[in-house]
Structure formats: C-alpha cells, structure tokens
Amino acid sequence: MITTISLNPSIDRTLTIDHLVPGGLNRVISTHSVAAGKGINVALTVAALGMDAECIGFMYKDGSKLFEKRLMMNSAAYNFVWCEGSVRTNIKVLDQSTGVITEINEAGAQVSEADLKRMSELVTLHAENTDYLVLAGSLPPGCPQDYYRTLIQSVEGLGCRCILDADGERMRYGLEAQPFMIKPNRYELEIMSGRELKTLPEIRDAAMKYISMGVSIVAVSLGADGALITDGDSTLYAPRINIDVHSTVGAGDAMVAGLVCGCIGDNDLEDTFRMGVACATARCVTDGYKVVDKTVYKALLDMVQIERI
C-alpha cells in the first residue's frame, strides 16, 4: 500500500482566454475545474499504475464532492479529517495566444490545533498498514512549518518509509527527520544549496549533501533537462525523452508516483529511476488533467536512457 498525505488540497480551475489583457476586460473561452493537490495527484497516478493507493488529508464539505468522485472513479481510497471552511481554489489563466499560464493560488482555510491532532492520529493509524508514506505539497494556514517533520517522526518504527516532496522551510524541517527519499526540482535544490547548479556534477554533489544527512535516495527533476537520482553509491542521469509535450502540470507528482511504485518489490535504483522518468513523461503527453495512461507509461519505459555520473 502507498499512502499519500494531502494537507492543503485545491480545486484547480483553468480559465482559457484568447489574449490576456492585464487591467482590462478578459472574456473566458472555456473553463474547467478539477480536484487537485500534490497528494491527490500522486495517489491517482499510483492507482493508475495498478498499485494500491490511498490519500489522507484535510478536507472541507464545501468542494469535497469533486475530490471524493475523482478518487473513487480512479480506484484510490481516501480518509479525511473534516474541517470547517471551503476547499481553496487555484486559478490558472491560459493565454491561448502565447501559451503562457498565469496562476493565482489561494492559501487555504485555517486549521486548528484540534485538527492537527486528529491528522497526526490518522497518519499514525494508516502508517501501520502502509509500505510508503508520501508527504507532498504546501501546508494550510494554522499548520506549523515543521509539521512534516512531526509526522515523519510520529511514524518512526511503524515499518513504513517516508518520501518528502516539499520546498522551503517545510523541506528544511522535514530533512531533520531523515525521510527515506526526497524529490526537489533543480530550483528547489539550488535554494537549499544557496547557489546556482549549472552542471550535472554540481547537481550530484548538492544532492549528496542530503545523503550524508541520512536520506537514502535523492531524486532531482530537471524539467526539459531530464532528471538525476543518487543513493550515495550510484548517481544516474536520464535526459529528456524526445516527445511532444501536451502539459507539464503534475509531472513532478507523476515522477514521485513512479519512483515510489518502483521502490516496492525487488527493483534496483536504475529500474526505479526508469519508472519515475517514464511516469513523468507519460504525464507530459497526457492532455489536461487526465490521469496517466498505464499503456503509454509502459511504452515509455524502454525509451528512458540512463547514464552514470
């Protein structure tokens, strides 16, 4: 079982317009709303790859039906801590003339100390029956920045491994609890390292710092430049697969899903990495917010080229 945690879910509403006019009147051509959030995305992708997946997190009655329907339709189980308020809405404005997307994200509803206590108890309960626990995304108002560290420490000794995909203070504090795997992108790794990382050896060396801190695997998504992974003994690089990109939305979440699926079983680092890269690529050739197609994912596995750094 793979369990994901979604502490700050969102309804992603995409507005398509012909040409964005800042400060002027913009008429919407089409609109589409979907239940989203990193934890939601990872759970849906894991289920699409045929693995047992569940998502736990905070949820609000106003807007919850979209999440329950999407998870159920895609065979992903869920269990929520119900809170007062509404699910936040993230607005994405797509300018068709340029292809540029402008994002306007809400912070989310406030959570209380009682909500946090109930969430900690729910995480501990599920951790006893899961292989991997994926902690990903932003935190809602009222949630301390070290909460991922708190959750990782709370499941220590329960038999599950933790994967952390966060940035800023959330990552810094989370690292203190020594998660099994982290997945920063290049920009996040540069912020963590305090310097620009231009070459693969520089990226490898920056990632190795976190291996020395007790992390077992560091995977770094590099966007159009591919991806890199290291476990301290081996460092592998996969260049971008030459495909027509339909959308990069959720590609990082898909990589996490592929990697965690690869960690289950007897796969070595190379096979696990191949699964992560293929899954991220499958997300990029998938239109809009559709879930990754397992057939497309399998076809891409053989196209992943891996080099040792």
N, C-alpha and C positions, 0 to 999 in steps of 0.2 A: 504494500500500500504506500502511496505517495500522498502526503497531506500538505496542502498549501495554506498559507495564512494571508488573509486579505483584511487589513485593519482599516483601510480607507478606500472602500470601493467607489466607483464612479459610474455615472451614466455618461458615456461619450456621445455627444450629439454633433454630428458633422453637418455643416451648412455649406452647400455648394453655390457659389455665385459666379457670374461671368467675369467681373473685374472688380477687385476691391478698391473702394474709394474711401480712404481714411477721412473721417469727419463729414462724409457725405452720405447720400441715400444709397443703400445696397439692397437689391432685391434678390431673394433666395430662389434659386432654380429648383433645388431639391433639398430634403433634409432626412437624416437617418439617425436613429438613436439605438445604442447597444449597451448591454451590461458589460462593464469592463473593470479594469484594475489589474495590477500585475499578478496577484494571487489567483484571481479568476482566470486570467489568460493562461497561466501555467497549468492549472487544473484541467481546463478544457483541452489543451494540447496534449497533456499526458493521457487523458481519456481517449483522444483521437488516435493515439499511437497504440491503443489496445491495453494499456496498463490500468490498474485500479487507482482511481484518483478521488480525492475528496477535498473540499475547500471549507475552511472555517474562518470566521471573521466577524466583525461588527456589521450589523445590518439595521435598516430603518424601514418601517412599514410603508412610508411614502416613497415608492420607487422600487420596492423589493420584488414585485411580481416579475419584472424583467429578468432579474437575477435567477430566481427560482426556476422560471421557464427555460432559460438558456442552459442552466446547469443540468436540469432534468432531461432536456432534449438531446444533450450530448453525453449522457450516461456518467455524469460526475456527481458524486454525493456531496452533501453540504450540511453544515450545522452552524447556526449563527447565534451570536449574543445580540439580542434585540435591544435597541436603544431608542431614545426619544429623538425626533427630528426627521430630516429627509436625506436621502442619498444625494450626495453632491453631484453637480452636473459640470462636465468639462466641455467647453465649446471649441470646436475645430472649424475654422472658416477656410474652405478650399477655394482659392482663386484659380479658376479654370484657365485664364489667360497666361498665367505664369507657372501654375502647378505648385505654388507656394501655399503652405498651410500656416495660418495664424492660430495659436492656441490660447485660450482663456480658461484657466483652471480654478475652480473653487477650492477652498481649504477643506471643507467638510464640516459636519456637525460636531459639537463639543461632546467628548465622552467624560464620564465621571470616574471617581476612584472606585466606586462600586462596579462600574462597567469593566474597568481594567482588572479588578479582582476576579470577576466572572470569566473574563477572557483567559487569564492565566490558568484558572482551574480547567477550562475547556481544552486548552492546549496540552496541559499535562495529561488529561484523560485520553486524548487522541494519540499522544506520543507513545503511549504504552502499546499501541496496536498498529504502529506505522513504521516503515523502514527509513523513510526520508521525510524531513520536515523542511519545507521551503518557506523562508521568510523574505518577503519582497514588497517593495513599494514604499510610499510615503506613510506618514502617521497622521491621525486626525488631531485637531486641537484638543488639548487636555491630556494628550498622551506624551509622557516624557521621552526625550530624545534617546535615552538609554534603554528603552523598553525592549528592543530586540535582544540586547544583552541579557536582560532579565528573563526573557522567555527561553533563550538558549540555555542559560544556567539552570532554569527550572526543570528542564528535561534531561539534564545530565544523569547518566546511569540508567535511563529507561530503555536503552537499546536502539534509539533512532539517531540518525545523523542529520545535522542541520546544514542547510545551504542558504547563504545570505546574499541577497541582491538588493543593495540599498546604496545610498550615497551620503556624503557629508557626515554630520555628527552621528547619524544612525549607523553608518558603516564603522566609524571610528570606535564607538562604544561596543558595537557588536563584535568587533575583532577581539576585544578583551576576553570574550567567552570562547574563543578558539573554535569557530564553526568548521565543519568538515570542508566546505567549499565556499568560495566567493566568486562573483562574476561581475567585476566592474567593466565598464567600457573604457576606451582609451582616455577620454576626457576625465572621467572619474578617477582613473589611476593616476593621471597627471596631477589632479588636485590633491590626491592622497600623498603623492610623492613630492609635491611642491616644485615641480619642474616639467618642462616640455619633454615629451618622449618621441623622438623622431625615427629611431631605428628599432628593428626587432630585438637586437641585443639589449638596448636600453629598456624596452618594454619587459623583456625577460628578467633583467636584473631588478627592475622595480617590483615585479611580481614575486620574485624570490624573497624579498623582504618579509612578505606575509607568510611564506612557507616557514621562515625562521621564527615567526611568531606563533606557530602551532597550527596554521591552516594546512590541510593536506593537499588541496588542489586549488589553483588559481586559474580561472579561465577569463580571458580578456577579449571582448568583442571589439573589432576594429572597423566596423562599418564596411565601406567599399574596399578596404584593405584586407579583409578576411578576419581571422581570429587566431589567438595563441592560447596555449594551455601549458601548465607546468605542474609537476608534483614534487619538484625538487631534484629528482633523479633524471627525468627526461623533460625536455621542452619541445613542443610540437607547434608547427605553424601551418595553417591552411589558408591559401589565397582564396579570394572571392571566386565562386563558380560563375562562369560567364552565362548569365541568364537575363531575360528581360524582366526587370523589376516592376511589379504592379504596385506594391506598397511595402514600406519598411515598418509600418506600425505593428508593434508587438514582436518584432524579430528577435529582440533580446530576450523576451519572455519565452519564445519558442526555443531559443538556444538552451535556456535553463531547463526547459521540459525535456529536450533531447538528451542533455547531459545527465539529468537525474534518472531518466529511464535507462541510460547506458550504465549507470552505477549499480543497477540491480542485476544480479547474475554474475557471470564469470568474465565479463568484458574487461579487457585491459585498457590502459589510458588512451591508446590510439583508436580503438573501436568506440569508446565512449565519446571521444572528441569528434569522431566522424559522425556519430549520431546527432550531436549537438549542432554541428555545422550544417548537416543535411536538413535538420528540422528548421533552423533559422532561415535557410534558403527556401524551403518549402513555404514558409510564411511569406517570403518576399514575392513569390509567384502566385500567391493567393489573393484574389480580389477582396478589397474592403476588409470587413471584419469576419469573413467566413473562417471556420475552423480549418486547420491544416488537413490536407487530404493525405491519408496514410499511403496510398498508392504512389502519389507524387513524391512523398518523402522517401519511400523505398527506392524509387528510380534514381533519386539524387545521391543515395549513399555511395554508389560506385563512382560518382563524379567528383567526390571530395578527394583532393590531392593533399597529401600530408608530407611536410618536410621537417627534418630535425634541426633545431637551432643550437 
